[in-house]
Amino acid sequence: MSMVYGIQGQLLEVTVVACIKLKDTEWISRQDPYVCLEYGSSKYRTRTCTDGGKNPTFQEKFVFTLIEGLREISAVVWNSNTVNTDDFIGSGKIQLQKVLSHGYDDTAWPLQTKRGRHAGEVRLIMHYANANKPATSHAPSGSPYGAPTLGSYPYSAAPQHAVYHPPPSAYPAPSHPPPSAYPAPSPYPAVPPPSAAYHPPSPYPPQPTAYPSPYSSTSAYPPPPYPPQGYSYPPGPYPGAYPPRSH
């Protein structure tokens, strides 16, 4: 394993994924575990996984500032109680040599009780961007018969996939550029549209604008007399006025 130098002040990302087969501290109900991490003077605590039981999940990421010469993180798992004090489930030491050398570590670390008995495991995923080796060697070892699926990695812990390049088209590219949406200007002047007032000559003679009146001077029928015959104005003593009203 290559040596690691100059980690002072660098950043280490630690994701608490889950706990596996924890010691059960409850007799009746399911326990509510949470995880505490401590590195130097930095201390972090996950949320409480209510009714998490023996296999709680967390998916919480924390960022630590590395200290030169300190190569381990302390992890402690507790069971949260609302009335009494929290119950100790187990603790363990997280070694940093692998993540500092390779840039990536996905390991389930063992936990022990106060008496040294097995108390389950805590799974952590760690990233260190300034590792000595290139990022292509940071991926965890897996089955040689298939690439890991995206669902097997939580959140940002999934490895970066290669950029997809589509296969070349089966149809050759056109040898000339496609025609523009706007045609090129014609070298000939445009013919102006015919005026709306213009009408082509008709082969038929023009129609008369009006029919002659049957009562004109040239008509064979003379105009009738006025006023009509048989009509007379009513005689009256007061022409042009109404007679006085009788009381």
C-alpha positions, 0 to 999 in steps of 0.5 A: 500500500502506498504511503499517504502524506499531507492530509492535514486540513484535507476533507474526508466525506463519511456516509453512515449507510446503515447498521446490520444485525445490531444487538437488541436492547429492547424486550417488548418494543423495537429499539430506536438506534442512532450512530455517533462518530468522533474524530479528533474534536469533531463529533457528529450524530445521525438522526434517530431511526425510529423502530429501526430495530436490528437493521436501521438505515440512515444515509447521512453524510458528514465531512471531517477535516483530517488531522495529520497522524490520526488514522481512525474514527470512533463509532458508537451506536446507541438506542434512544429512550424517551424516559430513561437514559439511552442504551449503549449497543456497541462501538468500533474503530474505523480505520482510514488507511484504505480510503486515504490511499485509494480514495474510496472505502465501502466497508461494514465495520464490526461493533463490540459490546462493553464486554467485547462481544459482537454487537453487529456492524455499521456500514460506512462509505468514505471518499477522499478526493486527494488520494495518490491513485487516480479516481479510476481505481477507487471503485470497490471490487465486485463480480467480474461477470457484471457491472454493479447497478446504480441501485446498489449504491446509496445516494452520491456513493454510486460510481460515475458512469461513462458518458454514452456515445450513440452508434453512428447512423446507418444513413450517410450524411448529405453531401450538400447542406440542406436548403435554407428556409428563405429562398435566394433572391431572384435576378429578375425583377418581380412583376407587380400584381395587377391593380384592383381597379383594372378590368380586362376588356369585355367582348360584349357591349356595355349594358345600359346604366338605367332603363328609360322611364315609361313617363318620359317625353319620348314615351308613347304613354302620356303622364296621368293628370294631377290631382287624380280625377274624381278627387276634390278638396273639401269645402270649408268656411275657414280655408286653412283653419279648423272650425271653432269648437262648440262648448 
